[in-house]
């Protein structure tokens, strides 16, 4: 087992605990504690990316609302924690949070063809 640990560049103690005691890696341990499954989070990520392609990036409040709707569909009534959106963004590096100033929002609205034609 020591040779295998050396070949894989894993500390021997870590390998021993995972084999003999069934200790999970931090990533697997954290996934087991999450209320949304990996598949559900992937769906949320894809939805956020699709909204961005359509020109309407997801707000943090919208992301939280979508997650809570998924939880309610599973019968869980407890709301997401205050740090959930930030942790979600850390787990999904393709998404990033950007603050848009009010001036940029107004500029974006001024380019909307529906507003211009009315």
N, CA and C atoms as a LAMMPS dump frame, in Angstrom:
ITEM: TIMESTEP
0
ITEM: NUMBER OF ATOMS
354
ITEM: BOX BOUNDS ff ff ff
-5.0000000000000000e+02 5.0000000000000000e+02
-5.0000000000000000e+02 5.0000000000000000e+02
-5.0000000000000000e+02 5.0000000000000000e+02
ITEM: ATOMS id mol type element x y z
1 1 1 N 0.835 -1.187 0
2 1 2 C 0 0 0
3 1 3 C 0.884 1.257 0
4 2 1 N 2.026 1.196 0.645
5 2 2 C 2.918 2.363 0.656
6 2 3 C 3.413 2.692 -0.747
7 3 1 N 3.734 1.644 -1.517
8 3 2 C 4.209 1.881 -2.888
9 3 3 C 3.114 2.515 -3.738
10 4 1 N 1.904 2.038 -3.554
11 4 2 C 0.782 2.596 -4.311
12 4 3 C 0.593 4.077 -3.956
13 5 1 N 0.707 4.403 -2.69
14 5 2 C 0.586 5.79 -2.25
15 5 3 C 1.688 6.653 -2.864
16 6 1 N 2.906 6.118 -2.918
17 6 2 C 4.011 6.874 -3.515
18 6 3 C 3.788 7.09 -5.005
19 7 1 N 3.332 6.027 -5.703
20 7 2 C 3.106 6.147 -7.141
21 7 3 C 2.02 7.176 -7.454
22 8 1 N 0.998 7.22 -6.634
23 8 2 C -0.115 8.142 -6.847
24 8 3 C 0.111 9.51 -6.206
25 9 1 N 1.23 9.628 -5.481
26 9 2 C 1.569 10.878 -4.776
27 9 3 C 0.473 11.264 -3.786
28 10 1 N 0.025 10.274 -3.042
29 10 2 C -0.981 10.453 -1.999
30 10 3 C -0.309 10.149 -0.666
31 11 1 N -0.539 10.949 0.358
32 11 2 C 0.015 10.602 1.666
33 11 3 C -0.484 9.22 2.104
34 12 1 N 0.411 8.424 2.638
35 12 2 C 0.081 7.054 3.05
36 12 3 C -1.064 7.039 4.049
37 13 1 N -1.051 7.943 5.017
38 13 2 C -2.087 8.003 6.047
39 13 3 C -3.465 8.261 5.422
40 14 1 N -3.511 9.135 4.431
41 14 2 C -4.778 9.435 3.754
42 14 3 C -5.32 8.198 3.061
43 15 1 N -4.464 7.505 2.333
44 15 2 C -4.874 6.29 1.634
45 15 3 C -5.336 5.224 2.618
46 16 1 N -4.607 5.078 3.702
47 16 2 C -4.95 4.08 4.713
48 16 3 C -6.322 4.37 5.329
49 17 1 N -6.6 5.613 5.668
50 17 2 C -7.89 5.963 6.268
51 17 3 C -9.046 5.788 5.292
52 18 1 N -8.8 6.087 4.03
53 18 2 C -9.872 5.922 3.044
54 18 3 C -10.191 4.453 2.803
55 19 1 N -9.181 3.606 2.822
56 19 2 C -9.412 2.179 2.577
57 19 3 C -9.961 1.486 3.814
58 20 1 N -9.304 1.663 4.935
59 20 2 C -9.673 0.908 6.139
60 20 3 C -10.872 1.488 6.875
61 21 1 N -10.943 2.812 6.976
62 21 2 C -12 3.444 7.771
63 21 3 C -13.147 3.983 6.918
64 22 1 N -12.978 3.973 5.616
65 22 2 C -14.034 4.484 4.744
66 22 3 C -14.193 5.988 4.789
67 23 1 N -13.122 6.703 5.126
68 23 2 C -13.176 8.163 5.195
69 23 3 C -13.304 8.715 3.775
70 24 1 N -14.26 9.626 3.577
71 24 2 C -14.502 10.219 2.26
72 24 3 C -13.6 11.431 2.048
73 25 1 N -13.384 11.748 0.782
74 25 2 C -12.651 12.969 0.467
75 25 3 C -13.516 14.163 0.857
76 26 1 N -12.907 15.324 0.974
77 26 2 C -13.68 16.519 1.351
78 26 3 C -14.766 16.821 0.339
79 27 1 N -14.439 16.622 -0.937
80 27 2 C -15.417 16.909 -1.983
81 27 3 C -16.625 15.979 -1.849
82 28 1 N -16.386 14.683 -1.688
83 28 2 C -17.489 13.726 -1.556
84 28 3 C -18.259 13.94 -0.265
85 29 1 N -17.567 14.298 0.797
86 29 2 C -18.223 14.548 2.08
87 29 3 C -19.157 15.749 1.963
88 30 1 N -18.686 16.804 1.293
89 30 2 C -19.492 18.014 1.142
90 30 3 C -20.709 17.752 0.254
91 31 1 N -20.537 16.95 -0.792
92 31 2 C -21.661 16.649 -1.684
93 31 3 C -22.77 15.921 -0.947
94 32 1 N -22.406 15.064 -0.022
95 32 2 C -23.405 14.317 0.726
96 32 3 C -24.224 15.232 1.643
97 33 1 N -23.672 16.371 2.036
98 33 2 C -24.364 17.304 2.929
99 33 3 C -25.223 18.317 2.181
100 34 1 N -25.067 18.418 0.865
101 34 2 C -25.801 19.413 0.1
102 34 3 C -27.254 18.988 -0.065
103 35 1 N -28.125 19.965 -0.067
104 35 2 C -29.557 19.681 -0.189
105 35 3 C -29.976 19.477 -1.641
106 36 1 N -29.287 20.11 -2.573
107 36 2 C -29.539 19.884 -3.993
108 36 3 C -28.533 18.856 -4.504
109 37 1 N -28.991 17.973 -5.369
110 37 2 C -28.089 16.972 -5.93
111 37 3 C -27.179 17.633 -6.956
112 38 1 N -26.145 16.909 -7.355
113 38 2 C -25.219 17.418 -8.366
114 38 3 C -25.986 17.674 -9.674
115 39 1 N -26.893 16.775 -10.021
116 39 2 C -27.676 16.932 -11.253
117 39 3 C -28.559 18.181 -11.185
118 40 1 N -29.17 18.436 -10.044
119 40 2 C -30.017 19.619 -9.896
120 40 3 C -29.199 20.903 -10.011
121 41 1 N -28.002 20.887 -9.442
122 41 2 C -27.141 22.068 -9.551
123 41 3 C -26.673 22.276 -10.986
124 42 1 N -26.443 21.19 -11.707
125 42 2 C -26.053 21.315 -13.115
126 42 3 C -27.181 21.925 -13.937
127 43 1 N -28.415 21.54 -13.633
128 43 2 C -29.568 22.118 -14.327
129 43 3 C -29.642 23.621 -14.043
130 44 1 N -29.433 24.007 -12.787
131 44 2 C -29.428 25.434 -12.439
132 44 3 C -28.332 26.177 -13.203
133 45 1 N -27.156 25.568 -13.274
134 45 2 C -26.038 26.197 -13.988
135 45 3 C -26.38 26.377 -15.47
136 46 1 N -26.925 25.337 -16.105
137 46 2 C -27.287 25.429 -17.516
138 46 3 C -28.356 26.502 -17.74
139 47 1 N -29.319 26.586 -16.827
140 47 2 C -30.374 27.583 -16.947
141 47 3 C -29.794 29 -16.845
142 48 1 N -28.878 29.196 -15.923
143 48 2 C -28.234 30.513 -15.768
144 48 3 C -27.46 30.884 -17.033
145 49 1 N -26.753 29.915 -17.603
146 49 2 C -25.991 30.176 -18.83
147 49 3 C -26.929 30.49 -19.991
148 50 1 N -28.064 29.789 -20.047
149 50 2 C -29.036 30.052 -21.114
150 50 3 C -29.627 31.457 -20.981
151 51 1 N -29.959 31.85 -19.76
152 51 2 C -30.473 33.204 -19.548
153 51 3 C -29.446 34.254 -19.973
154 52 1 N -28.176 33.976 -19.695
155 52 2 C -27.119 34.909 -20.088
156 52 3 C -27.039 35.027 -21.612
157 53 1 N -27.185 33.889 -22.309
158 53 2 C -27.162 33.924 -23.777
159 53 3 C -28.314 34.747 -24.325
160 54 1 N -29.443 34.722 -23.643
161 54 2 C -30.602 35.491 -24.077
162 54 3 C -30.477 36.96 -23.712
163 55 1 N -29.411 37.329 -23.016
164 55 2 C -29.173 38.727 -22.675
165 55 3 C -29.77 39.165 -21.355
166 56 1 N -30.162 38.206 -20.531
167 56 2 C -30.735 38.554 -19.232
168 56 3 C -30.04 37.741 -18.146
169 57 1 N -28.866 38.181 -17.698
170 57 2 C -28.144 37.393 -16.695
171 57 3 C -28.943 37.222 -15.407
172 58 1 N -28.751 36.1 -14.773
173 58 2 C -29.475 35.756 -13.558
174 58 3 C -28.984 36.588 -12.387
175 59 1 N -29.904 37.096 -11.623
176 59 2 C -29.555 37.802 -10.388
177 59 3 C -29.438 36.784 -9.263
178 60 1 N -28.724 37.152 -8.223
179 60 2 C -28.547 36.265 -7.075
180 60 3 C -29.901 35.898 -6.477
181 61 1 N -30.807 36.863 -6.404
182 61 2 C -32.137 36.582 -5.844
183 61 3 C -32.898 35.583 -6.712
184 62 1 N -32.736 35.664 -8.036
185 62 2 C -33.384 34.709 -8.929
186 62 3 C -32.793 33.317 -8.756
187 63 1 N -31.477 33.245 -8.611
188 63 2 C -30.803 31.965 -8.415
189 63 3 C -31.296 31.301 -7.135
190 64 1 N -31.387 32.081 -6.074
191 64 2 C -31.876 31.559 -4.795
192 64 3 C -33.327 31.08 -4.937
193 65 1 N -34.146 31.861 -5.637
194 65 2 C -35.549 31.505 -5.817
195 65 3 C -35.679 30.189 -6.604
196 66 1 N -34.879 30.024 -7.658
197 66 2 C -34.931 28.79 -8.445
198 66 3 C -34.525 27.59 -7.598
199 67 1 N -33.496 27.754 -6.774
200 67 2 C -33.047 26.664 -5.91
201 67 3 C -34.121 26.3 -4.9
202 68 1 N -34.767 27.296 -4.326
203 68 2 C -35.816 27.031 -3.339
204 68 3 C -37.035 26.376 -3.969
205 69 1 N -37.324 26.691 -5.232
206 69 2 C -38.414 26.012 -5.933
207 69 3 C -38.086 24.531 -6.13
208 70 1 N -36.835 24.239 -6.464
209 70 2 C -36.418 22.837 -6.602
210 70 3 C -36.555 22.102 -5.268
211 71 1 N -36.161 22.766 -4.2
212 71 2 C -36.275 22.144 -2.873
213 71 3 C -37.732 21.92 -2.487
214 72 1 N -38.596 22.881 -2.786
215 72 2 C -40.015 22.726 -2.473
216 72 3 C -40.627 21.581 -3.265
217 73 1 N -40.179 21.39 -4.494
218 73 2 C -40.683 20.281 -5.306
219 73 3 C -40.304 18.932 -4.69
220 74 1 N -39.196 18.927 -3.935
221 74 2 C -38.774 17.697 -3.247
222 74 3 C -39.41 17.568 -1.874
223 75 1 N -40.197 18.566 -1.474
224 75 2 C -40.869 18.515 -0.185
225 75 3 C -40.097 19.144 0.958
226 76 1 N -39.027 19.865 0.663
227 76 2 C -38.245 20.54 1.699
228 76 3 C -38.712 21.986 1.796
229 77 1 N -39.085 22.399 2.984
230 77 2 C -39.615 23.754 3.158
231 77 3 C -38.581 24.737 3.693
232 78 1 N -37.45 24.24 4.163
233 78 2 C -36.423 25.122 4.716
234 78 3 C -35.758 25.909 3.591
235 79 1 N -35.536 27.191 3.804
236 79 2 C -34.935 28.057 2.795
237 79 3 C -33.433 27.805 2.694
238 80 1 N -32.842 28.269 1.6
239 80 2 C -31.393 28.163 1.447
240 80 3 C -30.717 29.124 2.41
241 81 1 N -29.497 28.818 2.791
242 81 2 C -28.761 29.664 3.717
243 81 3 C -28.275 30.941 3.063
244 82 1 N -27.825 31.867 3.883
245 82 2 C -27.388 33.163 3.349
246 82 3 C -26.128 33.033 2.502
247 83 1 N -25.315 32.007 2.735
248 83 2 C -24.084 31.825 1.973
249 83 3 C -24.248 30.892 0.779
250 84 1 N -25.435 30.346 0.579
251 84 2 C -25.624 29.367 -0.48
252 84 3 C -25.263 29.9 -1.868
253 85 1 N -25.715 31.093 -2.284
254 85 2 C -25.367 31.555 -3.634
255 85 3 C -23.859 31.666 -3.869
256 86 1 N -23.144 32.174 -2.888
257 86 2 C -21.684 32.295 -3.032
258 86 3 C -21.007 30.941 -3.154
259 87 1 N -21.463 29.979 -2.362
260 87 2 C -20.891 28.633 -2.432
261 87 3 C -21.254 27.961 -3.759
262 88 1 N -22.471 28.207 -4.236
263 88 2 C -22.887 27.67 -5.537
264 88 3 C -21.969 28.2 -6.633
265 89 1 N -21.681 29.488 -6.601
266 89 2 C -20.81 30.088 -7.61
267 89 3 C -19.387 29.548 -7.511
268 90 1 N -18.923 29.215 -6.313
269 90 2 C -17.595 28.607 -6.159
270 90 3 C -17.559 27.209 -6.76
271 91 1 N -18.666 26.467 -6.606
272 91 2 C -18.722 25.106 -7.141
273 91 3 C -18.875 25.09 -8.657
274 92 1 N -19.327 26.194 -9.231
275 92 2 C -19.565 26.273 -10.674
276 92 3 C -18.796 27.466 -11.241
277 93 1 N -17.513 27.269 -11.533
278 93 2 C -16.67 28.395 -11.962
279 93 3 C -17.055 28.983 -13.318
280 94 1 N -17.903 28.303 -14.104
281 94 2 C -18.336 28.898 -15.372
282 94 3 C -19.259 30.079 -15.139
283 95 1 N -19.854 30.132 -13.962
284 95 2 C -20.705 31.268 -13.596
285 95 3 C -19.896 32.221 -12.741
286 96 1 N -20.186 33.492 -12.861
287 96 2 C -19.525 34.452 -11.99
288 96 3 C -20.492 35.57 -11.67
289 97 1 N -20.309 36.147 -10.527
290 97 2 C -21.175 37.211 -10.06
291 97 3 C -20.546 38.546 -10.42
292 98 1 N -21.325 39.393 -11.06
293 98 2 C -20.849 40.71 -11.457
294 98 3 C -21.882 41.743 -11.007
295 99 1 N -21.415 42.81 -10.405
296 99 2 C -22.309 43.885 -9.999
297 99 3 C -22.505 44.827 -11.186
298 100 1 N -23.759 45.14 -11.475
299 100 2 C -24.073 46.065 -12.556
300 100 3 C -24.539 47.367 -11.919
301 101 1 N -23.876 48.425 -12.295
302 101 2 C -24.262 49.719 -11.731
303 101 3 C -25.576 50.171 -12.366
304 102 1 N -26.327 51.05 -11.71
305 102 2 C -27.597 51.521 -12.258
306 102 3 C -27.448 52.151 -13.642
307 103 1 N -26.339 52.831 -13.89
308 103 2 C -26.131 53.454 -15.188
309 103 3 C -26.051 52.371 -16.267
310 104 1 N -25.35 51.28 -16.011
311 104 2 C -25.244 50.205 -16.986
312 104 3 C -26.613 49.573 -17.244
313 105 1 N -27.418 49.445 -16.206
314 105 2 C -28.761 48.878 -16.356
315 105 3 C -29.62 49.777 -17.235
316 106 1 N -29.54 51.084 -17.022
317 106 2 C -30.292 52.021 -17.859
318 106 3 C -29.807 51.985 -19.307
319 107 1 N -28.511 51.85 -19.483
320 107 2 C -27.953 51.763 -20.826
321 107 3 C -28.452 50.495 -21.521
322 108 1 N -28.527 49.411 -20.754
323 108 2 C -29.018 48.161 -21.319
324 108 3 C -30.481 48.299 -21.736
325 109 1 N -31.286 48.961 -20.909
326 109 2 C -32.694 49.163 -21.24
327 109 3 C -32.867 50.073 -22.452
328 110 1 N -31.971 51.033 -22.628
329 110 2 C -32.09 51.955 -23.759
330 110 3 C -31.817 51.256 -25.092
331 111 1 N -31.193 50.081 -25.045
332 111 2 C -30.923 49.324 -26.266
333 111 3 C -32.014 48.299 -26.558
334 112 1 N -33.002 48.203 -25.711
335 112 2 C -34.087 47.24 -25.887
336 112 3 C -35.009 47.731 -26.995
337 113 1 N -35.173 46.951 -28.072
338 113 2 C -35.996 47.419 -29.207
339 113 3 C -37.45 47.683 -28.821
340 114 1 N -38.014 46.937 -27.865
341 114 2 C -39.407 47.148 -27.473
342 114 3 C -39.591 48.52 -26.821
343 115 1 N -38.625 48.944 -26.015
344 115 2 C -38.724 50.245 -25.35
345 115 3 C -38.532 51.372 -26.359
346 116 1 N -37.641 51.166 -27.316
347 116 2 C -37.348 52.211 -28.308
348 116 3 C -38.541 52.436 -29.219
349 117 1 N -39.243 51.375 -29.627
350 117 2 C -40.353 51.511 -30.58
351 117 3 C -41.612 52.067 -29.943
352 118 1 N -41.752 52.043 -28.639
353 118 2 C -42.969 52.529 -27.99
354 118 3 C -42.862 53.965 -27.653
